[in-house]
Amino acid sequence: LPPGIAHQLAERMLHPSLSPRELQVLQGIAKGQSNKEIAHELGISLKTTAMFVASLLGKLDVKSRTEAVAVALKRGIITPG
């Protein structure tokens, strides 16, 4: 691969493009909120919240909510506190 394309691919792997709503859901997960609590706080349905959780798990290439938070913190997608 040309160096420019390799760099772009590496950036996307380290910093996947999460939507603003996915970031809000991820922040809720990081606060220890359940899907129901996140849905209530964001004014969206429980089913929609579950869809956002599944989407961000896929984008972060993780299998659990805990792993998603750990990876997001490590990559600087979210910050502690």
N, C-alpha and C positions, 0 to 999 in steps of 0.2 A: 504494500500500500504506500502511496505517496505520503510523506510526513504530515502534510496538512490534513489529509483525510484521517490518518491515524490519530492525530491530536483531537480532531472533532469527535471521533468515536470514543476516545478515552474520556473526554469531557462529558459526553452524554451518559456514559456508564457511571461516572462519579457523581454527576449532578443531573439526574433525570428531570425532565421538564414536568413537574407536578403542577396541576392547575391550582389556582388560588383556593378553590374549595377543597381539593385534596390536601393542601397545606393546612387548612383550618381543621380538617378531620384528623390529620396527623398530629397537630398540636393538641387536640382533644385526647387522642390516644396517649400522648406523652404526659398529659395531666392525670392519666389514670381513669378517664371517663369511659363508660360503657357506650355502645352504639346508641342506646336509648337516650342517654344523657347528651351525647353529641348531637343527635337528631333534634332534641328539644332545644338545645342552645342555638343551633343554626337555623331552626325553623324549617327543617326538611323531614321527610318521612324516614322511618326506620329502614325501609327497603332501599331508599336512595343512599342512606348512610352506609349500609352494608356494601352497596355497589362501589362507593368511593373507597372504602377500606380495601376491597378486593383489588381495585384498580391500582391503588398506591402500593399494595403488597407486590403486585406484579411488576410495577415500574421499578421498585427497589430490589426486586428479585429476592424476596424473603418469604418465609412461610408463616411468620407469626407477628402479632402486633408488637411484642417486646423486641423482636429482632428488627422490625421496621424502625422503632425509636432508636435503637442502638446504632443502626446503619445511618440514619438521618443525622444523629448527633456527630458521628465519626466523620461524615462527609460535609458537615457544616450546613446542612439543609435547614435544620432547626438548631437553636442554641439552648443550653440549660437555663432553667428558671423561667 
